[in-house]
Amino acid sequence: MDTFKLKFKSNFIFIGIVVFMLWNLIIDPDLAILSVISGIELWFYNVMPSLFPYMIFSSMLFQLNATYLFQRIFNKPMNKIFNISGSGILAIIMGYLSGYPLGAKLVADLRKENVISLQESYKLLAMCSATGPAFIIGIISTQMFDNSVIIPVLLLSNYAGSLLNALVLKYLYKENIPIYTYKKCKTKSISNILNTSIVDSINNVLKICGYMVFFNLIILYLDARDILDLFTNFFAQYLNVFHFSGELIKGLFYGLFEITLGINTISKCSDSLMVKVVVTAFITAWSGLSIHMQTNSFLVDTDIKYSRFFLGKLTQSILSTIIAIISYQLLYPTVLSVYNSIHVGRIFEYFNYPTYYFRSIIVLSIVTILLGILHKKQQKTDKTL
């Protein structure tokens, strides 16, 4: 009975949101058109070029059984440190290179093929659901904050937070990992792998576009109807202890929904740099409900529960915030003096976002080709036998 009441209440809330959005679409269609266009532009110029190639190559590497190779090499150390098998290395590498939601997508693929256990999937999600380095360096630090000195603080809080979160969850989802058992995906032909990778990647990036447009629409309507201001004013009384400005609180709420919009708002606030960097670290780890729903779209086809992922992101956000506070106090003065003395900042001022992706994609291409050759030889050997 309690479960039924809970579902009814959640459905009622969702119906209310849908009615609110439909009402706004009717009375203010121009804002809807503007938000849809801006959402598609953001996806087309920033997300699609950087994510689509990674999705293709990560899918190909997965189907070429790169995880089998990683298991043979990394099963022992990964089990000892994080209590997961070496198969998760692929999701971690791709998640750290490209950023979310690619790591989560690979975790879902590993689970569907039964390469990893359910407990492993939660630990892996905590580890590989992180922001890509290009976004932190090229977008947040260089473009939004125009301050390359904060790069080490944000990178450390991002990656150390995710790794520390995985270590915490290691004790929550403790299990015995068979380190001498190596699991493989279903064997496919090269043409089948290529076709599947391209088609699936197209479907996935279009799905991500839909979520980005949807949340962009919600945020703009909430802002246009001053609903965000109501939330800001309500929580301002509780956040006064931190001496946050109204704009910072507004940016924080933006970030709870969409990471880019939130951090961009925070970067323009009048608060101290430390406060802005720490709140940015929190939002970066949290990643926004838009990313949450994109991640959940990959998890729905598995037995992985979104609620566990949600709790994992909460703990990661808290850990990343603590690390950001400590690292800012320890690193920022030293890094600032080093950057000023040897002009390290100039390297990041000319950081080329497309070049980073181009070079990493070349490396992935070479690895994929080599694995493809090995896969072809293995197929011939199997036929001979």
Buried (B, 14 or more C-beta within 10 A) or exposed (E): EEEEEEEEEEEEEEEEEEEBBEEBBEEBEEBBEBBBEBBBEBBEEBBBBBBBBBBBBBBBBBBBBBBBBBBEEBBBEBBEEBBBBBBBBBBBBBBBBBBBBBBBBBBBBBBBBEBBBBBBBBBBBBBBBBBBBBBBBBBBBBEBBEBBBBBBBBBBBBBBBBBBBBBBBBEBBEEEBEBEEBBEBEBBEBEEBBEBBBEBBEEBBEBBBBBBBBBBBBBBBBBEEEEBBEBBEEBBEEBEEEEBBEBBBBBBBBBBBBBBBBBBBBBEBEBEBBBBBBBBBBBBBBBBBBBBBBBBBBBEEBEBBBEBBEBBBEBBBBBBBBBBBBBBEEBBEEBBEBBEEEEBBEEBEEBEBEEBBEEBBEEBBEBBEEBBEBBEEEBEEEEEE
